[in-house]
Amino acid sequence: MKLILDTHILLWWWDDSPKLPQEARDLIADLDNEVFVSAVSITEIAVKKSIGRLEVEDDFAQGIEDDGFTELPLTAAHGGRLAQLPLIHRDPFDRMLIVQAQAEDATLVTVDDKVRQYDVKTLP
């Protein structure tokens, strides 16, 4: 299965947080699944770190490679899909992750109820 991790899921994975649902934990750990981390999530983490809303190590992005995840760039094709996306959710980072999951035919791993209102595959 092709998975894209929502930013909060990635952070919970890195922190081994009890907030991470067991189903999500199992999916991420399953070596048969291809796990992607979007450049969007890395940007969101960096923005929140820079304005003091999140504490992470300076080299946090190294965790993608360390965990065997694949980086997913934001392409012009992804960006172009944003114009057609209904304005259910106003968070620009989540909206970008949604269009990436749609374009890549991937499942977005998230617990965000607003994201689940879109025509996108989600788990858990």
Phi, psi and omega in degrees: 000143180263117185243140169244128182273128170294156187302316181295326178295316178300313180297319178294322177299310181298325181273355187052045185285141174293348176290337181287116181301145182302322179299318178295317179302316180294319179297316181294321182283342182290114184293347176283345179267145175262116186255123180250143170242123183283147171302335177299315180294319178297319178296316179299315179298316181297318179298312181294324176296316185292335179258009174081015180266356182208137176252116175219161177297153179299327181261033185305326183296338177299336179300333178299307180293318182301325181271000179078019178277163179252132178284135178247113179287158172269118184259168176298324178297320176297310182301321180297333180288340182301327182296333180267354184281125178302150183270062176279318184242130184267351181291114184296328180293315178296321179299320178293321178296322179299310182293328176295315180298319178297310184295325184268002184051049182245163176263129179270118179273112186203156170245011182281113182296328178293322178297322182294345179282349180271163176280076181212142178288130179227154172213159359283000000 
